[in-house]
Amino acid sequence: MGKLVNDVNSAYSAWKASKNVTAMNESELTTYNLTDLKFQKMISDAQALESAFYAARSEAFAALEAEQVTARTALQTLWQGYEDNNMVVS
């Protein structure tokens, strides 16, 4: 888990620990349950967002690596051409 999910979980835990459901009336309990559902939805959304972020980051790094490999291969080929031509640039 990353920072976003940890922050949402921490907020949820702090909020839940501050509540005493045994002392709540029906209206307060309804509000509590709705808020609890909202927190659970936020946690789920945060997990999905983080998963998408890490997938995009991995894809970006893979694309960067591919570009670098292509550039190094082109440079190697160019250098080999210079060596094959007695280091003369044509």
TIVODO-836521 format. One line per 3 residues: number of its first residue (from 1); for each residue x, y, z of N, C-alpha, C, O, CB. Coordinates in pm, 1 decimal. Atoms other than C-alpha are relative to their C-alpha. Glycine has a CB too. Layout:
BEGIN
NUM> X/Y/Z/X/Y/Z/X/Y/Z/X/Y/Z/X/Y/Z; ...
This chain:
BEGIN
1> 82.7/-118.6/0.0/0.0/0.0/0.0/87.0/124.8/0.0/193.9/130.5/60.8/-94.0/-0.1/120.3; -71.4/-125.8/6.0/108.8/346.7/-74.9/-57.4/101.4/97.1/-142.0/68.9/180.5/-3.2/55.0/-140.1; 37.0/-107.1/-92.2/60.8/676.3/102.8/-148.6/32.1/-4.1/-210.1/54.2/100.3/79.0/124.2/-31.2
4> 141.7/-35.8/11.6/-287.3/747.1/-31.4/-88.1/-97.4/77.5/-173.5/-55.0/155.4/-42.3/3.1/-147.4; 81.2/100.4/-69.6/-436.9/420.3/95.5/29.2/3.6/150.1/-62.5/-9.0/231.3/27.3/-141.7/-57.0; -34.0/-8.7/-142.6/-248.1/449.4/424.8/-67.7/119.8/66.3/-118.8/108.6/177.7/152.0/9.5/18.0
7> 62.9/-119.8/-55.2/-379.1/803.1/478.3/-150.9/-19.4/17.2/-207.6/20.0/119.1/27.6/120.7/-90.3; 143.9/23.2/-9.5/-738.1/700.1/405.8/-29.3/-100.4/111.6/-123.3/-81.5/188.8/-56.5/-50.9/-135.3; 19.7/98.6/-107.0/-707.7/395.2/633.1/22.3/62.1/137.8/-50.7/31.7/232.2/94.6/-119.4/-19.4
10> -26.7/-67.0/-128.2/-559.0/610.3/910.8/-116.7/90.3/39.5/-159.2/91.2/155.0/130.3/82.4/-8.2; 114.7/-87.4/-27.5/-841.1/862.9/882.1/-121.4/-82.8/40.9/-193.7/-46.9/133.8/-33.6/86.6/-123.8; 112.4/88.9/-31.5/-1096.2/581.9/885.4/14.3/-58.4/140.0/-81.5/-59.5/217.3/-9.8/-113.2/-103.5
13> -22.7/58.9/-132.8/-941.4/416.8/1190.2/-18.3/102.7/110.5/-78.6/73.3/213.7/140.2/-60.2/8.2; 13.7/-106.0/-100.0/-921.2/746.4/1379.4/-146.4/38.0/17.8/-192.5/56.3/130.4/82.6/123.4/-40.2; 141.3/-34.8/-6.8/-1281.2/831.1/1294.8/-78.3/-108.5/72.6/-159.4/-79.3/160.5/-57.0/21.9/-140.6
16> 74.3/111.6/-59.1/-1409.2/485.2/1389.2/31.4/-14.3/149.6/-57.1/-45.8/229.1/33.3/-131.4/-74.0; -38.4/11.0/-141.2/-1213.5/483.1/1717.5/-64.3/109.8/84.8/-82.7/93.3/205.3/152.3/6.2/13.8; 57.7/-111.4/-75.3/-1369.3/816.1/1813.7/-150.9/-15.5/21.3/-212.7/67.3/88.2/28.2/130.7/-71.9
19> 145.2/18.6/-8.6/-1724.1/678.0/1788.0/-35.7/-109.4/100.2/33.8/-210.3/112.3/-57.8/-34.3/-138.0; 53.4/98.4/-93.4/-1922.1/492.6/2052.1/-140.3/-36.7/-48.2/-237.0/32.9/-17.5/-2.1/55.3/148.3; 128.2/36.6/60.3/-2201.5/310.2/1868.3/-103.7/-42.2/103.5/-223.8/-33.4/77.8/20.2/-111.7/-99.7
22> 96.7/43.9/-101.7/-2357.2/178.9/2189.3/-77.8/116.3/59.8/-187.3/97.0/112.7/71.3/-75.4/111.0; 66.8/-116.9/-57.3/-2446.6/531.6/2298.4/-76.9/80.9/-103.7/-131.3/186.5/-71.3/101.2/88.6/67.8; 65.1/-76.7/107.0/-2593.8/641.4/1963.4/-148.2/-30.9/-8.1/-192.3/-143.4/15.5/66.2/-29.1/-134.3
25> 141.3/23.8/28.6/-2960.0/692.1/1891.8/-12.5/-43.8/-146.0/87.6/-54.7/-216.8/-86.4/128.4/28.4; 21.9/54.3/133.9/-3116.8/569.0/1567.5/48.1/95.2/-109.8/107.1/50.8/-208.3/-147.5/-30.7/-19.7; -42.5/-99.1/98.8/-3050.2/890.2/1374.4/153.0/6.9/-8.0/210.0/9.4/-117.0/-57.9/138.5/34.9
28> -146.1/-4.0/-2.8/-2686.3/904.3/1484.5/59.2/-128.0/-58.4/160.5/-124.0/-128.2/50.2/20.9/143.4; -47.8/127.8/52.5/-2642.9/535.3/1402.7/-13.7/-6.1/-151.8/72.6/-61.0/-220.3/-76.7/-115.9/64.3; 18.0/-6.5/145.2/-2783.0/592.0/1053.5/109.2/85.5/-63.4/168.0/47.0/-164.4/-139.2/56.6/-35.1
31> -107.1/-87.2/49.6/-2540.3/879.1/999.2/134.6/-69.3/9.0/216.3/-60.5/-82.7/3.5/131.5/78.7; -124.4/76.6/-18.6/-2258.7/664.5/1137.1/15.8/-105.0/-110.4/122.4/-116.8/-170.8/1.4/-68.4/139.1; -6.6/105.0/102.3/-2343.2/378.7/898.8/24.0/57.6/-139.6/99.4/0.6/-218.4/-128.9/-81.9/0.5
34> -22.5/-64.0/129.9/-2360.5/612.5/599.1/144.2/47.9/-13.2/206.7/30.6/-117.8/-96.4/118.0/-19.0; -138.1/-47.1/1.5/-2026.4/766.9/689.7/96.2/-117.7/-11.8/196.7/-109.9/-82.3/30.7/81.7/126.4; -82.3/120.5/7.9/-1879.5/419.8/739.6/4.3/-52.6/-143.3/110.8/-89.9/-192.3/-53.7/-108.5/95.3
37> 5.6/44.3/139.9/-1994.9/319.6/389.5/80.5/93.3/-90.9/147.3/47.6/-183.6/-146.2/-7.0/-48.1; -76.8/-96.0/79.5/-1844.4/639.5/246.1/150.3/-22.6/17.0/225.8/-18.2/-80.1/-36.7/144.0/39.9; -141.8/29.1/-23.9/-1509.7/563.5/411.3/42.9/-126.5/-73.7/149.3/-129.2/-135.4/27.2/-15.0/150.7
40> -34.1/124.7/68.4/-1514.2/208.7/275.4/9.5/21.2/-150.8/95.7/-36.9/-216.7/-103.8/-108.3/31.5; -4.5/-33.3/143.6/-1588.4/345.9/-72.9/127.2/78.5/-32.0/191.8/53.5/-133.7/-125.8/82.1/-41.6; -122.4/-77.6/21.7/-1302.8/597.3/-39.6/123.5/-89.5/4.0/216.6/-71.6/-74.6/12.3/111.0/105.3
43> -113.3/92.2/-8.7/-1065.6/319.7/64.6/9.1/-83.1/-127.2/117.6/-103.4/-181.7/-13.1/-91.9/123.8; 2.4/77.6/124.9/-1172.8/111.7/-233.7/46.1/84.8/-118.1/124.0/38.3/-201.3/-141.4/-54.8/-26.7; -41.2/-91.1/107.1/-1133.4/411.9/-466.6/149.3/30.9/7.2/217.0/36.8/-95.5/-80.4/129.9/7.0
46> -142.5/-29.6/-17.4/-791.0/492.1/-321.4/85.0/-118.1/-43.8/189.9/-99.7/-105.4/30.6/35.7/146.2; -74.2/119.1/42.5/-676.5/133.6/-376.4/0.4/-12.3/-151.7/103.1/-44.6/-211.3/-60.4/-126.6/62.8; 7.8/6.2/145.7/-798.3/140.8/-736.4/88.2/107.4/-64.3/156.4/81.2/-163.4/-145.6/16.3/-46.3
49> -81.6/-110.1/51.3/-630.2/478.2/-795.5/148.2/-31.8/11.8/225.0/-8.0/-81.4/-31.8/129.5/74.7; -140.7/36.5/-18.2/-301.4/356.4/-651.1/41.0/-110.8/-95.5/149.9/-106.2/-152.7/25.7/-43.5/144.1; -31.6/108.5/92.2/-314.3/38.3/-856.6/19.6/53.1/-141.8/113.1/14.1/-211.7/-110.7/-106.0/2.2
52> -10.9/-60.0/133.4/-373.6/241.0/-1173.0/127.9/82.3/-11.6/195.4/78.2/-114.4/-122.9/88.2/-30.0; -121.5/-80.9/1.5/-90.5/479.3/-1080.5/123.8/-87.5/-14.9/210.3/-59.5/-97.9/9.9/83.7/127.5; -118.2/86.1/5.9/160.1/199.2/-1020.6/9.6/-73.0/-133.6/119.5/-95.8/-184.0/-2.5/-101.2/114.5
55> -1.4/63.4/131.9/56.3/25.9/-1344.0/49.8/98.7/-105.8/130.6/62.7/-191.4/-141.3/-51.9/-37.0; -43.6/-102.7/95.2/101.5/351.8/-1538.9/147.9/31.0/17.8/220.2/50.2/-79.9/-83.1/128.1/16.8; -141.3/-27.5/-27.1/435.4/415.3/-1369.1/87.6/-111.4/-56.9/190.8/-84.3/-118.3/24.3/15.1/152.1
58> -76.8/113.1/52.6/559.6/67.7/-1458.7/5.3/4.3/-152.4/109.1/-22.0/-213.1/-61.0/-133.0/47.0; 5.3/-9.8/146.4/446.5/115.2/-1817.7/91.1/112.1/-50.2/160.1/95.6/-150.8/-145.0/24.1/-47.3; -84.4/-112.3/39.5/622.5/452.6/-1838.3/148.1/-36.0/12.1/227.2/-3.5/-76.4/-31.8/123.4/85.6
61> -139.2/40.2/-16.0/947.2/309.9/-1701.8/40.6/-102.9/-105.6/153.5/-100.4/-154.4/22.8/-56.6/140.2; -29.5/98.5/103.9/926.2/18.8/-1946.3/19.8/69.2/-135.5/109.1/32.4/-211.8/-113.7/-104.8/-8.9; -14.5/-74.6/125.2/877.4/262.3/-2236.4/131.7/77.4/-1.8/199.8/81.2/-104.3/-118.6/96.5/-19.3
64> -126.6/-72.3/-9.6/1171.7/473.4/-2116.4/117.4/-94.7/-20.1/212.1/-62.6/-92.0/11.6/70.9/135.6; -105.4/100.6/15.4/1388.6/162.4/-2089.0/13.5/-42.3/-146.3/124.7/-56.5/-197.1/-29.4/-123.1/88.4; -2.5/39.1/141.5/1292.3/61.2/-2443.9/65.0/109.3/-85.0/142.9/79.8/-175.6/-143.1/-29.0/-50.8
67> -61.9/-111.5/73.3/1386.6/409.2/-2572.6/150.6/2.0/21.9/227.4/22.2/-72.2/-61.5/134.6/43.6; -142.6/-2.5/-31.5/1721.6/392.8/-2395.5/73.9/-115.1/-66.9/186.0/-97.5/-114.7/21.0/-5.5/150.7; -62.1/115.0/67.0/1795.6/45.2/-2533.0/13.7/29.4/-149.0/116.8/-1.3/-208.9/-83.4/-129.7/22.7
70> -4.9/-35.1/142.3/1711.9/168.3/-2884.1/111.0/101.0/-26.3/186.2/86.7/-122.7/-135.7/56.7/-46.7; -104.2/-102.2/17.2/1937.9/472.7/-2843.3/139.8/-60.7/16.5/230.9/-29.5/-60.1/-20.3/114.9/101.4; -131.6/63.1/-20.3/2225.4/262.7/-2706.7/35.5/-90.8/-117.0/151.4/-96.5/-158.2/1.7/-80.7/131.3
73> -25.1/86.9/114.4/2187.5/14.3/-2991.6/40.6/82.2/-121.9/132.6/44.5/-194.5/-124.3/-84.5/-31.6; -34.7/-87.0/112.6/2194.3/296.2/-3249.0/140.6/55.8/17.7/217.1/62.4/-78.6/-101.9/115.2/-13.6; -133.8/-51.9/-26.1/2503.5/444.0/-3083.9/105.3/-108.9/-21.3/212.0/-82.8/-76.8/9.0/55.7/143.2
76> -93.3/111.1/19.7/2671.7/102.9/-3080.8/23.2/-25.6/-149.0/136.0/-47.0/-193.4/-53.1/-127.7/68.2; -10.7/22.6/144.3/2596.9/57.4/-3449.0/81.1/110.3/-65.7/166.0/83.5/-150.7/-139.3/-8.4/-63.9; -74.2/-113.6/54.7/2726.1/405.7/-3530.1/147.9/-12.0/34.3/233.3/6.9/-52.4/-56.6/132.9/53.7
79> -139.6/13.5/-41.9/3044.0/349.6/-3330.6/68.1/-113.6/-75.6/182.6/-100.3/-118.8/8.7/-24.5/151.7; -58.7/112.4/74.0/3100.5/13.1/-3495.9/28.5/40.1/-143.7/127.6/-3.4/-202.4/-93.5/-122.4/3.4; -23.4/-49.7/135.9/3065.1/186.2/-3832.5/126.3/83.6/-7.1/202.5/72.4/-103.1/-119.1/82.0/-48.1
82> -123.0/-79.5/-4.3/3337.8/433.3/-3735.0/121.5/-91.0/11.4/221.7/-69.6/-56.8/-3.4/99.4/117.8; -112.7/93.2/-15.4/3563.8/148.1/-3622.7/27.0/-74.0/-130.0/142.3/-92.7/-168.9/-27.7/-100.7/113.0; -14.1/73.6/125.8/3498.6/-41.4/-3945.2/57.7/89.1/-110.6/115.8/38.5/-206.6/-135.9/-56.9/-43.8
85> -46.3/-95.6/100.2/3587.0/274.5/-4143.1/127.9/69.8/47.8/155.7/182.6/7.1/-110.2/104.2/-30.4; -124.9/-54.0/-52.6/3917.2/331.8/-3956.7/-19.7/135.7/68.1/62.8/226.1/54.8/101.8/13.0/-111.9; 35.7/-119.1/-77.8/3752.9/598.4/-3739.2/-13.9/126.0/-86.3/7.7/237.3/-38.1/104.3/23.7/107.3
88> 21.0/-111.9/89.3/3682.6/818.8/-4039.5/-151.5/26.3/-7.4/-231.0/-63.6/-34.5/61.0/-28.6/-142.2; 140.7/-37.0/9.5/3354.3/1007.0/-4031.6/-29.2/32.9/-144.4/34.9/119.5/-204.0/-34.8/119.9/93.4; 29.9/-26.1/141.3/3197.7/996.3/-4373.3/-125.3/78.6/-17.5/-164.0/108.6/-130.5/-11.3/-127.8/-76.1
